[in-house]
């Protein structure tokens, strides 16, 4: 199954993926496999059929769209767990919802009908889902059909640029778990986030460009590109912010600026080095309960040329600390005269941590709460970048997997199922 699909993938457009997946999955005892992809805001799951301009037409009696809230499929997506679906006549194993996860990035689900429900069949489902996720990720970069399928409404031009600029919304490697979220997803303009790893250092950056137009997107794009170029040439944190300022002044002659935080986390020691360029300072949540508001003398926003000194500050993190960077759209969203506020924001993160939610799901729910608080229409971009330091080891850990919403390597049974000598019992239906 896997070898055949992998060999076929080299010359396969996205539109052929559903048919080829079904063709090779049948060899492993899976008579039907459907691919569902999450939309940009993570509200719905849409069926990839391979037909039509959005590759989502011609569902032939299958559900074309599933809500993430309140469904078995949605719960499998939210928690990154394999869940059993409805029984299927003639299929002893039945139907299963299997998360599509590329690295730790949640892409959607497979709905697999299996002739068996034993441990081997479940292992094969997970392997198939892992390969399909890799193929979806590789094909979507050149596919307008994928873009159309995963959007519920048009993007503005700035958002079109920003979503292609950003790294995946979730990353984990055993030392850190990183997650990000941005709203309004279809109208984002001047916010941007970035992260990268090099040896033992994890780089984090967050930018908020002035304005809410396409020029704000261009400003954020230039700041992000300069940051990446500078650090890849070995520039330190202070120097790379000065280079960003030089580029912005050269291009916009003091007419545009961006605030931001740039930071490096040494995963061997937990030392966080960071620079504040006119931005809200980061927050550390310690022990899942206590908030620490970091302090560092802020320099002026990049592009204003005010000449304030740029200071590199250092703070010591502890394993399990959660670093939170955010833009003012998070805290300044208003309901009447009352802002969402920093305390409400951090309280939300603390409560969801206590609930045991995976980090990407916590941020998804945070953004929904923020939109609800603001009656569905944000007046400013709202972005959050989250990084939990687990410790110095880069090996795979169950803790990192749980935080990122990825099933542990040894876990193949659907959530709630009981292993028996004859296979896996179906969990109770919700």
Residue pairs with C-beta under 8 A, 6 or more apart in sequence:
1 24
1 25
1 27
1 28
1 124
1 128
2 24
2 127
2 128
2 131
4 23
4 24
4 27
5 20
5 21
5 24
5 25
5 128
5 131
5 132
5 135
6 131
8 20
8 24
9 20
9 135
9 138
12 20
12 135
12 139
13 139
13 143
14 48
14 50
14 55
14 136
14 139
14 140
14 143
14 145
14 146
15 50
15 51
15 55
15 145
16 50
17 35
17 48
17 50
17 132
17 135
17 136
17 139
18 34
18 35
18 48
18 49
18 50
19 50
21 33
21 35
21 128
21 132
22 32
22 33
25 33
25 112
25 128
28 121
28 124
28 128
29 93
29 114
29 115
29 116
29 121
29 124
30 112
30 113
30 114
30 115
30 124
30 125
30 128
31 91
31 113
31 115
32 111
32 112
32 113
33 110
33 111
33 112
33 113
33 128
34 47
34 62
34 110
34 111
35 47
35 48
35 100
35 108
35 109
35 110
35 132
35 136
36 45
36 46
36 47
36 48
36 66
36 73
36 108
36 109
36 110
36 111
37 45
37 46
37 48
37 100
37 107
37 108
37 136
37 146
37 149
37 150
38 44
38 45
38 46
38 68
38 77
38 106
38 107
38 108
38 150
39 45
39 46
39 150
39 151
39 152
40 150
40 151
40 152
40 155
40 163
40 185
40 186
41 152
41 183
41 185
41 186
41 367
42 68
42 106
42 364
43 67
43 68
43 69
43 152
44 65
44 66
44 67
44 68
44 152
45 65
45 66
45 67
45 68
45 73
45 74
45 77
45 108
45 109
46 56
46 64
46 65
46 149
46 150
47 56
47 59
47 62
47 63
47 64
47 65
48 55
48 56
48 108
48 149
49 55
49 56
49 57
49 58
49 59
49 60
51 57
51 58
52 58
52 145
53 144
53 145
53 148
54 145
54 148
54 149
55 143
55 145
55 146
55 148
55 149
56 64
56 145
56 148
56 149
66 73
66 74
67 74
68 74
68 77
68 78
72 83
72 85
72 97
72 429
72 430
73 83
73 85
73 97
73 109
73 111
75 81
75 83
75 430
76 82
76 83
76 97
76 98
76 99
76 109
77 97
77 99
77 106
77 108
77 109
78 357
78 358
78 361
78 364
78 405
79 357
79 358
79 361
79 405
79 415
80 99
80 101
80 106
80 358
80 404
80 405
80 406
80 407
81 99
81 407
81 414
81 415
82 96
82 97
82 98
82 99
82 122
82 125
82 126
82 407
82 412
82 413
82 414
82 415
83 96
83 97
83 414
83 415
83 416
83 427
84 94
84 95
84 96
84 97
84 117
84 414
84 417
84 426
84 427
84 429
85 94
85 95
85 96
85 97
85 111
86 94
86 95
86 429
87 94
87 95
87 426
88 94
88 95
88 113
91 113
91 114
91 115
92 115
92 116
92 117
93 113
93 114
93 115
93 116
93 117
93 118
93 121
93 423
94 113
94 114
94 117
94 426
95 111
95 112
95 113
95 114
96 111
96 112
96 114
96 122
96 125
96 414
97 109
97 110
97 111
97 112
98 109
98 110
98 111
98 112
98 125
98 126
98 128
98 129
99 106
99 109
99 129
99 405
99 407
100 106
100 107
100 108
100 109
100 110
100 129
100 132
100 133
100 136
101 107
101 129
101 130
101 133
101 405
101 406
102 133
102 134
102 136
102 137
102 168
103 168
103 170
103 171
103 172
104 168
104 170
104 171
104 172
104 177
104 360
104 404
104 405
104 406
105 137
105 168
105 169
105 170
105 171
106 170
106 360
106 405
107 133
107 136
107 137
108 136
110 125
110 128
110 129
110 132
112 125
112 128
114 121
114 125
115 121
116 423
117 423
117 424
117 426
118 422
118 423
118 424
119 412
119 413
119 419
119 423
119 424
121 423
122 412
122 413
122 414
122 424
123 412
126 407
126 412
136 146
139 146
140 146
140 147
151 186
153 186
154 186
155 163
155 186
155 187
156 186
156 187
156 188
156 189
156 214
157 214
157 217
158 187
158 188
158 189
158 190
158 213
158 214
158 216
158 217
158 218
159 185
159 186
159 187
159 188
159 189
159 217
161 217
161 218
161 221
162 182
162 188
162 189
162 191
162 192
162 217
162 220
162 221
163 188
165 192
165 220
165 221
165 224
166 180
166 182
166 192
166 193
166 194
167 194
167 195
167 196
169 179
169 180
169 181
169 360
169 363
170 177
170 178
170 179
170 180
170 359
170 360
170 404
170 405
171 177
171 178
171 179
171 195
171 404
172 178
172 400
172 401
172 403
172 404
172 406
173 197
173 394
173 400
174 390
174 393
174 394
174 395
174 396
174 397
174 400
175 202
175 267
175 389
175 390
175 391
175 392
175 393
175 394
176 202
176 265
176 267
176 387
176 388
176 389
176 390
177 359
177 386
177 387
177 388
177 390
177 400
177 403
177 404
178 195
178 202
178 204
178 385
178 386
178 387
178 388
179 359
179 360
179 362
179 363
179 385
179 386
179 404
180 193
180 195
180 363
180 383
180 384
180 385
180 386
181 363
181 364
181 366
181 367
181 383
181 384
182 188
182 191
182 193
182 381
182 382
182 383
183 329
183 367
183 370
183 371
183 378
183 381
183 382
183 383
184 371
184 377
184 378
184 381
184 382
188 217
188 381
188 383
189 209
189 211
189 212
189 213
189 214
189 216
189 217
189 220
189 381
190 207
190 208
190 209
190 210
190 211
190 212
190 216
190 217
190 219
190 220
190 258
190 381
191 206
191 207
191 208
191 209
191 220
191 327
191 329
191 381
191 382
191 383
192 206
192 207
192 209
192 220
192 221
192 223
192 224
192 383
193 205
193 206
193 207
193 325
193 383
193 385
194 203
194 204
194 205
194 206
194 224
194 227
194 228
195 202
195 203
195 204
195 205
195 385
195 387
196 202
196 203
196 228
196 231
197 203
200 266
200 267
200 268
200 392
201 264
201 265
201 266
201 267
202 264
202 265
202 267
202 387
203 231
203 262
203 263
203 264
203 265
204 261
204 262
204 263
204 264
204 265
204 323
204 325
204 385
204 387
205 224
205 227
205 260
205 261
205 262
205 263
206 260
206 261
206 279
206 325
206 326
206 327
206 383
206 385
207 220
207 223
207 224
207 227
207 258
207 259
207 260
208 220
208 258
208 259
208 260
208 279
208 327
208 328
208 381
208 383
209 216
209 217
209 219
209 220
209 223
209 256
209 257
209 258
210 216
210 219
210 256
210 257
210 258
210 301
211 219
211 256
212 380
212 381
215 256
216 256
219 248
219 252
219 256
219 257
219 258
219 303
220 258
222 244
222 247
222 248
222 251
223 244
223 247
223 248
223 258
223 260
223 302
226 240
226 243
226 244
226 247
227 240
227 244
227 262
230 239
230 240
230 243
230 244
231 240
235 243
236 312
237 262
237 263
237 264
237 273
237 274
237 275
237 312
238 275
238 310
238 311
238 312
240 262
241 260
241 262
241 275
241 277
241 299
241 302
241 310
242 310
244 258
244 260
244 302
244 303
245 302
245 303
245 304
245 305
248 256
248 257
248 258
248 302
248 303
249 303
249 305
252 303
254 303
254 304
254 305
256 303
257 301
257 302
257 303
257 304
258 277
258 301
258 302
258 303
259 277
259 278
259 279
259 301
259 302
260 277
260 278
260 279
260 302
261 274
261 275
261 276
261 277
261 279
261 281
261 282
261 325
262 274
262 275
262 277
263 272
263 273
263 274
263 275
263 282
263 323
263 325
264 272
264 273
264 274
265 271
265 272
265 273
265 317
265 323
265 387
265 389
266 272
266 273
267 389
267 391
267 392
267 394
268 392
269 392
270 316
270 317
270 318
270 319
270 321
270 389
271 314
271 315
271 316
271 317
272 314
272 315
272 316
272 317
272 323
273 312
273 313
273 314
274 282
274 294
274 296
274 312
274 313
274 314
274 315
275 296
275 299
275 310
275 311
275 312
275 313
276 296
276 297
276 298
276 299
276 311
276 313
277 298
277 299
277 300
277 301
277 302
277 310
278 298
278 299
278 300
278 301
278 302
278 304
279 298
279 327
280 326
280 327
280 328
280 331
281 293
281 294
281 295
281 296
281 298
282 294
282 323
282 324
282 325
283 291
283 292
283 293
283 294
283 323
283 324
283 326
283 342
283 346
284 291
284 292
284 294
284 315
284 317
284 321
284 322
284 323
284 324
285 291
285 292
285 321
285 322
285 324
285 346
285 349
285 350
285 353
286 292
286 318
286 320
286 321
286 322
287 320
288 320
288 322
288 350
288 353
288 354
289 350
291 346
291 350
294 313
294 315
295 313
296 311
296 313
297 309
297 311
297 313
298 308
299 308
299 309
299 310
299 311
300 306
300 307
300 308
317 323
317 389
318 389
319 389
319 390
319 391
320 388
320 389
320 390
321 388
321 389
322 349
322 353
322 386
322 387
322 388
323 386
323 387
323 388
323 389
324 346
324 349
324 384
324 385
324 386
325 384
325 385
325 386
325 387
326 345
326 382
326 383
326 384
326 385
327 380
327 381
327 382
327 383
327 384
328 380
329 378
329 379
329 380
329 381
329 382
329 383
330 340
330 345
330 370
330 382
330 383
330 384
331 339
331 340
331 341
331 342
331 345
332 339
332 340
332 380
333 339
333 340
333 370
333 373
333 374
333 378
333 379
333 380
333 382
334 340
334 374
334 379
335 373
335 374
335 375
340 370
340 373
340 374
345 366
348 366
348 369
349 362
349 366
349 386
352 361
352 362
352 365
352 366
353 362
357 365
358 402
358 403
358 404
358 405
359 386
359 388
359 403
359 404
359 405
360 404
360 405
361 405
363 384
363 386
366 384
367 382
370 378
370 382
371 377
371 378
388 403
390 397
390 399
390 400
396 409
398 408
400 406
401 407
401 408
401 409
402 408
413 419
413 424
414 424
414 426
414 427
415 427
416 427
416 428
417 424
417 425
417 426
417 427
418 424
418 425
418 427
